[in-house]
């Protein structure tokens, strides 16, 4: 699970098993990535968590996506 800070100062949350590749996709360096992040590049990794499996990663992503931005910023700061 990861959080990116986009050029427009928004936060984007996602999950992956290859973070380096995924960030390159989000920044439009290689094919793939979310349309939203490709439109708001550059994106910078600001937070990441490891999960035991994809199911747990998805659950954590869901939790974080439903947080207020202020709570997400506190999470980033605590890392």
PyMOL commands that place a pseudoatom at each C-alpha (Angstrom):
pseudoatom trace, name=CA, resn=UNK, resi=1, chain=A, elem=C, hetatm=0, pos=[0.000, 0.000, 0.000]
pseudoatom trace, name=CA, resn=UNK, resi=2, chain=A, elem=C, hetatm=0, pos=[1.361, 3.409, -0.887]
pseudoatom trace, name=CA, resn=UNK, resi=3, chain=A, elem=C, hetatm=0, pos=[0.497, 7.086, -0.963]
pseudoatom trace, name=CA, resn=UNK, resi=4, chain=A, elem=C, hetatm=0, pos=[1.700, 9.448, -3.662]
pseudoatom trace, name=CA, resn=UNK, resi=5, chain=A, elem=C, hetatm=0, pos=[1.706, 13.225, -3.540]
pseudoatom trace, name=CA, resn=UNK, resi=6, chain=A, elem=C, hetatm=0, pos=[0.755, 14.540, -6.973]
pseudoatom trace, name=CA, resn=UNK, resi=7, chain=A, elem=C, hetatm=0, pos=[1.819, 17.807, -8.597]
pseudoatom trace, name=CA, resn=UNK, resi=8, chain=A, elem=C, hetatm=0, pos=[-1.555, 19.376, -7.745]
pseudoatom trace, name=CA, resn=UNK, resi=9, chain=A, elem=C, hetatm=0, pos=[-0.868, 18.599, -4.049]
pseudoatom trace, name=CA, resn=UNK, resi=10, chain=A, elem=C, hetatm=0, pos=[-3.459, 15.813, -3.910]
pseudoatom trace, name=CA, resn=UNK, resi=11, chain=A, elem=C, hetatm=0, pos=[-2.797, 12.384, -2.414]
pseudoatom trace, name=CA, resn=UNK, resi=12, chain=A, elem=C, hetatm=0, pos=[-3.284, 9.155, -4.348]
pseudoatom trace, name=CA, resn=UNK, resi=13, chain=A, elem=C, hetatm=0, pos=[-3.548, 5.782, -2.598]
pseudoatom trace, name=CA, resn=UNK, resi=14, chain=A, elem=C, hetatm=0, pos=[-2.897, 2.412, -4.217]
pseudoatom trace, name=CA, resn=UNK, resi=15, chain=A, elem=C, hetatm=0, pos=[-1.484, -1.084, -3.815]
pseudoatom trace, name=CA, resn=UNK, resi=16, chain=A, elem=C, hetatm=0, pos=[1.150, -2.955, -5.787]
pseudoatom trace, name=CA, resn=UNK, resi=17, chain=A, elem=C, hetatm=0, pos=[3.695, -5.731, -5.510]
pseudoatom trace, name=CA, resn=UNK, resi=18, chain=A, elem=C, hetatm=0, pos=[6.305, -3.697, -7.481]
pseudoatom trace, name=CA, resn=UNK, resi=19, chain=A, elem=C, hetatm=0, pos=[6.405, -0.150, -6.142]
pseudoatom trace, name=CA, resn=UNK, resi=20, chain=A, elem=C, hetatm=0, pos=[9.216, 1.113, -8.381]
pseudoatom trace, name=CA, resn=UNK, resi=21, chain=A, elem=C, hetatm=0, pos=[7.450, -0.017, -11.542]
pseudoatom trace, name=CA, resn=UNK, resi=22, chain=A, elem=C, hetatm=0, pos=[4.109, 1.339, -10.348]
pseudoatom trace, name=CA, resn=UNK, resi=23, chain=A, elem=C, hetatm=0, pos=[5.476, 4.813, -9.599]
pseudoatom trace, name=CA, resn=UNK, resi=24, chain=A, elem=C, hetatm=0, pos=[7.059, 4.897, -13.064]
pseudoatom trace, name=CA, resn=UNK, resi=25, chain=A, elem=C, hetatm=0, pos=[3.656, 4.000, -14.503]
pseudoatom trace, name=CA, resn=UNK, resi=26, chain=A, elem=C, hetatm=0, pos=[1.919, 6.719, -12.511]
pseudoatom trace, name=CA, resn=UNK, resi=27, chain=A, elem=C, hetatm=0, pos=[4.443, 9.274, -13.778]
pseudoatom trace, name=CA, resn=UNK, resi=28, chain=A, elem=C, hetatm=0, pos=[3.907, 8.194, -17.369]
pseudoatom trace, name=CA, resn=UNK, resi=29, chain=A, elem=C, hetatm=0, pos=[7.439, 6.827, -17.828]
pseudoatom trace, name=CA, resn=UNK, resi=30, chain=A, elem=C, hetatm=0, pos=[6.108, 3.406, -18.826]
pseudoatom trace, name=CA, resn=UNK, resi=31, chain=A, elem=C, hetatm=0, pos=[2.708, 2.195, -19.978]
pseudoatom trace, name=CA, resn=UNK, resi=32, chain=A, elem=C, hetatm=0, pos=[0.048, 1.778, -17.298]
pseudoatom trace, name=CA, resn=UNK, resi=33, chain=A, elem=C, hetatm=0, pos=[-0.776, 3.776, -14.212]
pseudoatom trace, name=CA, resn=UNK, resi=34, chain=A, elem=C, hetatm=0, pos=[-3.908, 5.620, -13.246]
pseudoatom trace, name=CA, resn=UNK, resi=35, chain=A, elem=C, hetatm=0, pos=[-5.256, 8.240, -15.620]
pseudoatom trace, name=CA, resn=UNK, resi=36, chain=A, elem=C, hetatm=0, pos=[-5.553, 10.625, -12.660]
pseudoatom trace, name=CA, resn=UNK, resi=37, chain=A, elem=C, hetatm=0, pos=[-1.889, 10.441, -11.684]
pseudoatom trace, name=CA, resn=UNK, resi=38, chain=A, elem=C, hetatm=0, pos=[-0.638, 10.613, -15.271]
pseudoatom trace, name=CA, resn=UNK, resi=39, chain=A, elem=C, hetatm=0, pos=[-2.577, 13.885, -15.581]
pseudoatom trace, name=CA, resn=UNK, resi=40, chain=A, elem=C, hetatm=0, pos=[-1.071, 15.240, -12.346]
pseudoatom trace, name=CA, resn=UNK, resi=41, chain=A, elem=C, hetatm=0, pos=[2.604, 14.325, -12.643]
pseudoatom trace, name=CA, resn=UNK, resi=42, chain=A, elem=C, hetatm=0, pos=[5.100, 14.330, -11.185]
pseudoatom trace, name=CA, resn=UNK, resi=43, chain=A, elem=C, hetatm=0, pos=[3.992, 12.071, -8.367]
pseudoatom trace, name=CA, resn=UNK, resi=44, chain=A, elem=C, hetatm=0, pos=[6.228, 11.478, -5.373]
pseudoatom trace, name=CA, resn=UNK, resi=45, chain=A, elem=C, hetatm=0, pos=[6.100, 8.568, -2.949]
pseudoatom trace, name=CA, resn=UNK, resi=46, chain=A, elem=C, hetatm=0, pos=[5.321, 9.938, 0.516]
pseudoatom trace, name=CA, resn=UNK, resi=47, chain=A, elem=C, hetatm=0, pos=[4.214, 6.825, 2.422]
pseudoatom trace, name=CA, resn=UNK, resi=48, chain=A, elem=C, hetatm=0, pos=[4.239, 3.055, 2.140]
pseudoatom trace, name=CA, resn=UNK, resi=49, chain=A, elem=C, hetatm=0, pos=[3.186, 0.052, 4.199]
pseudoatom trace, name=CA, resn=UNK, resi=50, chain=A, elem=C, hetatm=0, pos=[3.909, -3.615, 3.708]
pseudoatom trace, name=CA, resn=UNK, resi=51, chain=A, elem=C, hetatm=0, pos=[1.067, -6.114, 3.827]
pseudoatom trace, name=CA, resn=UNK, resi=52, chain=A, elem=C, hetatm=0, pos=[1.134, -9.881, 4.246]
pseudoatom trace, name=CA, resn=UNK, resi=53, chain=A, elem=C, hetatm=0, pos=[-1.082, -10.421, 1.185]
pseudoatom trace, name=CA, resn=UNK, resi=54, chain=A, elem=C, hetatm=0, pos=[-3.174, -8.608, -1.401]
pseudoatom trace, name=CA, resn=UNK, resi=55, chain=A, elem=C, hetatm=0, pos=[-6.363, -8.970, 0.625]
pseudoatom trace, name=CA, resn=UNK, resi=56, chain=A, elem=C, hetatm=0, pos=[-4.867, -7.175, 3.634]
pseudoatom trace, name=CA, resn=UNK, resi=57, chain=A, elem=C, hetatm=0, pos=[-3.360, -4.535, 1.360]
pseudoatom trace, name=CA, resn=UNK, resi=58, chain=A, elem=C, hetatm=0, pos=[-6.773, -3.910, -0.221]
pseudoatom trace, name=CA, resn=UNK, resi=59, chain=A, elem=C, hetatm=0, pos=[-8.416, -3.593, 3.196]
pseudoatom trace, name=CA, resn=UNK, resi=60, chain=A, elem=C, hetatm=0, pos=[-5.806, -1.076, 4.320]
pseudoatom trace, name=CA, resn=UNK, resi=61, chain=A, elem=C, hetatm=0, pos=[-6.130, 0.843, 1.063]
pseudoatom trace, name=CA, resn=UNK, resi=62, chain=A, elem=C, hetatm=0, pos=[-9.896, 1.037, 1.636]
pseudoatom trace, name=CA, resn=UNK, resi=63, chain=A, elem=C, hetatm=0, pos=[-9.346, 2.399, 5.170]
pseudoatom trace, name=CA, resn=UNK, resi=64, chain=A, elem=C, hetatm=0, pos=[-6.901, 5.041, 4.006]
pseudoatom trace, name=CA, resn=UNK, resi=65, chain=A, elem=C, hetatm=0, pos=[-9.013, 6.113, 1.033]
pseudoatom trace, name=CA, resn=UNK, resi=66, chain=A, elem=C, hetatm=0, pos=[-11.839, 6.877, 3.462]
pseudoatom trace, name=CA, resn=UNK, resi=67, chain=A, elem=C, hetatm=0, pos=[-9.667, 9.044, 5.730]
pseudoatom trace, name=CA, resn=UNK, resi=68, chain=A, elem=C, hetatm=0, pos=[-9.794, 12.832, 5.610]
pseudoatom trace, name=CA, resn=UNK, resi=69, chain=A, elem=C, hetatm=0, pos=[-6.796, 14.445, 3.976]
pseudoatom trace, name=CA, resn=UNK, resi=70, chain=A, elem=C, hetatm=0, pos=[-5.686, 15.785, 7.360]
pseudoatom trace, name=CA, resn=UNK, resi=71, chain=A, elem=C, hetatm=0, pos=[-5.620, 12.234, 8.757]
pseudoatom trace, name=CA, resn=UNK, resi=72, chain=A, elem=C, hetatm=0, pos=[-3.621, 11.054, 5.748]
pseudoatom trace, name=CA, resn=UNK, resi=73, chain=A, elem=C, hetatm=0, pos=[-1.108, 13.853, 6.322]
pseudoatom trace, name=CA, resn=UNK, resi=74, chain=A, elem=C, hetatm=0, pos=[-0.775, 12.785, 9.968]
pseudoatom trace, name=CA, resn=UNK, resi=75, chain=A, elem=C, hetatm=0, pos=[-0.164, 9.207, 8.830]
pseudoatom trace, name=CA, resn=UNK, resi=76, chain=A, elem=C, hetatm=0, pos=[2.580, 10.422, 6.480]
pseudoatom trace, name=CA, resn=UNK, resi=77, chain=A, elem=C, hetatm=0, pos=[4.130, 12.541, 9.214]
pseudoatom trace, name=CA, resn=UNK, resi=78, chain=A, elem=C, hetatm=0, pos=[4.166, 9.604, 11.655]
pseudoatom trace, name=CA, resn=UNK, resi=79, chain=A, elem=C, hetatm=0, pos=[6.274, 7.467, 9.314]
for i in range(1, 79): cmd.bond("trace and resi %d" % i, "trace and resi %d" % (i + 1))
show_as sticks, trace
zoom trace
